[in-house]
């Protein structure tokens, strides 16, 4: 924390003298600084409204308000949207878009870089000493051609949230194998309880949560990594088996009674909170929502078991976002300063309490809520033991990722046969490979 304050105050203090200047006329010597300081700068910023009110409040009070208090001539205009990345992409394609670009993760960032929407941030990375602050694996995923184009959002994983009281009342145990999972789901259905709550009608990218679990828990992390490198085809029998298992779960009604495509994420949350479903497979970002509006029953989390004998269960790892700067912004210095501010240790410590784990070295960790602490330990222990897998929104190439979550429902609904789906996954992967969009693993 002291290191952050030491270099951050000196660098950002210069912002007062830069505010109001365009990218071509920033006066780093501070000439005319008081005049520039008097000029108002407005920065636009889109944020996902699905993260829970407490998260949105924290972003407003602990990030935006504190930034504006320190630099009163800079105003952050926040727009909340269910799909800020999609909205930004449409506007950026037309030469507009927000000054600060929020993306779903490294895969999206690479897609935006390829489309030439983002400003390279190498000079700001040096100025703010990002290499000293961030975990190397997190910062490296923000780079293209050796230059950073963004800063990472929180690292996260996918876990199973469950109604602990319901499990206890029925004598159910946490499953350790795929067969045990299937048997548990059958017992729940016999009591007219939907095993897994899930909805995607308002956010189709949510389908990739189940896709990530299926591939990682069926193939195992090491084998799936070979698929992502292009060494094992997506349409091979062993990879196809993963989607077959997920398809079996959905068609048996274990995933929201075969209605996930017809209900929203909020609807699925209501089903879980009302006790109509026993489990909910979602990311660690849900911790904040459950703490903000807790259900009436006792709940907990567990790691999804492996879906195949001989495979070690893992936690799919990802960065749950990325922040970049619109290449056409008139205020690049101020926009870069703001995305730097988001991930300072003071702000990161506030988000940690909501289950948002920022990949920085100097974050203060104390007084965590028990559920958050458990999930934080689960993920960090898995990272230490190299038992983490590869979630879609970080490690999958963009065209393939988009095809997967946009079209898996056609398999569930019988509109596309499984092999056709897998063949098209492979085709999309090859297109990404030709465009050099595969994730760059650092072995």
ZIPE-V336587 format. One record per helix or strand. SS is the DSSP state (alpha for helix, beta for strand). FROM is the first residue (numbers start at 1). TO is the last residue. Records with the same first field share a line. If there is no record, write none. Layout:
SS: FROM-TO + FROM-TO
This chain:
alpha: 2-13 + 15-18 + 33-38 + 53-70 + 84-93 + 106-114 + 122-127 + 130-133 + 136-140 + 164-170 + 178-190 + 204-219 + 221-229 + 237-251 + 256-258 + 260-262 + 265-273 + 286-292 + 332-342 + 345-352 + 370-384 + 392-395 + 398-412 + 418-434
beta: 41-48 + 74-81 + 100-103 + 118-118 + 134-134 + 143-144 + 147-148 + 151-152 + 154-156 + 158-163 + 194-196 + 255-255 + 277-283 + 299-302 + 315-319 + 322-326 + 357-358 + 360-360 + 388-390
